[in-house]
Amino acid sequence: MRTTLHQLRLDDGRTVACTSPAEARMLWSEMSIAGFYRQAAAGLRAGDLVVDIGANIGLSAMMFADSCPGIAVIAAEPAPIVFDCLQRNLSTYVPDGTAVEVAVGAEPGVLPFTWYPRATANSGLYADRAADDESTRIFLRNSGLADVAIDMITSGLHDGEQIDVEVTTVAALVARYGPDRPIGVLKIDVERAEFDVLMGIPAAIWPRIRTVVAEVHDIDGRLDRFCAELRRYGLEPETRQDPALAGTELHEVFATRR
């Protein structure tokens, strides 16, 4: 796994470590708009714990910490080079942030993980190159790009490397790093493993979770199943799909206790 670390200067003047400035800039723009992530951040309270599953380089963790001083963040990311960036960024910008080099699923173990060096945010336990290529093509086409440009951008974008990664559960992370804190936000962005993450949360922990914000791949009715599981534990979900992602399997979920 070879890649070069870069530095990106954000629009607020801060500099973050990343593997791809273009990808990091896009991810930061998602944190900056008035969407579900910002909606989740608005409900945080001092003393809360944020559990950031699929943290990538830590931009969502930074946004949550910016929004509410006094929170703690557990940020889980399994890809070693991306984790290196996560560690650097949390140590600089998230005062009570803990980076954990691990994937999160239904049960502990070791599983194969596909890492895309040129599209790290699409990496995952259930990576699907054809589906990831197609979703990217649809996104770029919806954004107004011509097919010639789309072909250039997507060529080799999802050439992946397979590595073995440690897998843990939300329950284990919380027990180790935040056993007594209310969970103000559980953020899940794990590229088709989102339902596995829910399966790793026992009933005893759900009352501590006030808000869930997630990306869900709607494959075989998974979006409905995901929302039904949240309702089962007392959260009321909303869903939306970015117009630029219309025609893809990607949806966003925001759920909170009423």
N, C-alpha and C positions, 0 to 999 in steps of 0.2 A: 504494500500500500504506500505508494509514493505520490506526494503532492506537495506543492509549495504553499507556505503560509503567506498571507497578504495582510495588509492593513487597509481598512476603509474608514474614511472620515465621514461621520454621519452629519446630517444637516444641523444638528445641535452642537457640533464642534467636537464631539467625542470621537475617539478612534478605537475601532474594534478589530480583533484578530479574526480572519476568515480564510476559507480556502478559495472562495470565488467572490470578488467584489461585486460582480453583477448580480449574483444570486443573493448575497447579503443585502444589497441595496433593495432588491425586490421584497425580501422578507421584512426588512425594516419598514418599508412602505405599508405592508399589511398591518404592522403594529401601530402605525401612525394614523390610520383612518378611523372614522367613527363606526366601527363594526362590532362584532360579537366579542372580540378580545378586549376592546376598550370598555364595552358594557360590563364584562366580567370584572375588569380592574376597578371600575367605579364602585363596586360593592365590597371591596376589601376594607378591612379594619386592622388597626395596629394590633399586633399579636397573632394575626392569622398566619397559617402556613399555606403556601402555594406549592402544589405538586405538579411539576412541569414534565410531562412524559413525551419524549421526542423533542428534546430541548434544542437540538441542532447547536448553533454557536452561542445561544443564550440571549437572543434579542427579545424574545417574549419574556424571559426572566427579568431582563433589564426594564422592560416596559412596566411589568407588574411592580417591581421595586420602586421605580420612579413614581408610580401612581399613589403608593401608600407607604411612606416610611414606617419602619417598625415591624414589617412582615419578615418572615423567613421563607426561603425558597429552596426546595429540593429539585434539582434539574437532572434528569436522566437522559443519557445519550450513549449509544454503544459503539459508534464508529471511532476508532482511536484518534485519528487526526482531527476530526470534527470535535471530539471531546477535548483535545488539547486547546482548541480555540475557546470552547465553552469554559474551561477552567480559567484561562487567562481573562476572559471578559467578566466572569463572575467575581474573580478576585479583585478586579479593578472597579466594578460598577455596582455590585450587589453586596452590600455590607454583611448580610446574614444569608449568604447563598452557599449551597453545598452541591457540587457537581459529582455525579455518580456515573461511572463508566459501565453502563448496563442497559440492556433492553428490558422492557416490561411486558408481561403477558399474564396468562392464566395460572401458571405455576412455575416454580424455579427450575432451572436446568441450563443446558447449553444447546443452542440452535444455530443453524447456518443463517447468515445475514448477508444480503447482497448490497454492496456499497457502490454507488455511482460516483466516481471522482468528479465528474462534470455536472452532476445534479444531485448534490448530497441530500437535499430535502426530500427527494423521491426514494431514497434508499430504504430498505426495510426487510423484515422477515419474510414477507410475501411479495417481494418485488416481482413485477410482471413487465418485462421489457416492451412487449407489443402494446399492452394497455397503457403503459406510461408514455410511450412514443405517441400513441393516438391522442391521449388526453392533452399532451403538450401541443400537438398539431392543432387540435380544436381550439385550445386557449389562444394560440398565436393567430389563428384565422379569425376568431371572434374579436381579437384586438386590432384587426385591420391589416395584418401582414400578408403579403403576396406569397403564393406557393413556393416561388423560387427562394425567397428568404427563409421560409419555414423549412425547406429541405436543407438549407445550409446550417440552420441552427440545430435541427434535430439529428443531423448525421453524427452518429457516434455518441450522442448525448447520454444515452443509457447503456453504454458499454460498462458492464459491472464486474466487480471482483467479489468473490464469495469468501467470507471469513466466518469463523465460529465465535459467537458472543455469549456471554453470560446473560441469563434471563432471570429476572426476579418479579415480584408482584408489588402492587401498590401497598398491600398490607405490610409486607416486609420493609419497604422503604419508610413508611410512616412509623412503624414500630421502632426502627433504628434511629431515625433522624428527627422525628417530631411527634413523639407518643402522646403528648398532652395538649397539643395545639388544635384549635378548630381549623378545619381545612376550608379556607375561604374560596379557593379556586383549585379545581382539578382540571388541568389542560391536557388534552390528548391529541397528538398529531403523529400517528405511527404507521401510516401507509398500509392500510388494510388489516392491521392488527388491533384496531380500536375495540372490537368486541371482546377480544382476549383480555385486554386491560380491565374491562368491567368484570370479567369472570374471576379476576384475581382480587376482587374487593369483597370481603365477607360482610354479611348483614350488619355486624356490630359496628363497622366503620362508617356505613352510609349516613347515619344521623349526624356525623361530624362534617359531612361534605355539604357546603352551602350552595356552591355553583359548579357546574361542569361546562366547559367550552371545548368543542372537539371538531375535528375534521373526520367525516365519515364517508367511506366509499360504499355507495349504495349498490351492492352486488347481492343478488338473490334475496332482496327484501331486507337487507341489513339495516338500512336507515330506520325502518319501522320497528325492527327488533331492538335496535339501540335505544330509541325513544321509549319503547314500552318498558325496557329495563329501568330507565331513569324514573318513569312514573311509578313503577313498582316500589321504589324507595323514596317517594314523596317529592320528587322534583318535577317541575313543569317545563317540558322542552319546547323550544321554537326552532324551526329550521329555515335555512335560506340557501340559495345558490347564487354565487357571483355571476352576473350576466356573462362575463368573459369565460365562465366555465359551463355555460349552457350546452347540453349535449354530452357532457362527461358524467362519470360516476361520482364526482366530488361534491359534497354538501357540507355545510356548517351546521352545528348544533349548539345552542345555548340553552342551559337549563338551570333553574334556580328554585329555591323553596319560596312558596308564596305565603 
